Amino acid sequence: MHTVNHDTANKRFLIRDNGAIAAEMTYVTSSPELYIIDHTLVNNAYRGQGLGDKLVKAMVEYARENGIKIVPLCPFAKGRFEHYSEYADVLNK
């Protein structure tokens, strides 16, 4: 099972496999209450396993817990926000 880790120092959510980064989603903070997802990458060997979705879900959960709104700038994250209406509560409109 792949666990998502939040690397706050480097503003990213990561999934590692045996120490190597399998997937990564980075963000920038526009303000303490507004985060912008700017990049999502799943290494080729791990594609098709839902790791990108796990990263977005982890960011959404973090945003809910901390009163943060999200701007999904990266195409993958934007697509997930369009697909999952349950993420609307943290979407910056």
C-alpha angles and dihedrals in degrees: 000000000000118000123204116226125195112222099195094177091061096031097238144114114226141191114199131194115197090338096309121110109252096175137003138187119191130197142181126219113235088180135340088273099040126064125181118209103216105169142018123185131178114186113241095249090060101043119125094031097099095250094136090054090050090054093050091046091051091051091049091050091048091049092051093049093049105037094249129150121213133218107199100209097160113085095236095051091043089054092050091051090050092048099045112055089186088075092062093097092069097036113111106230 
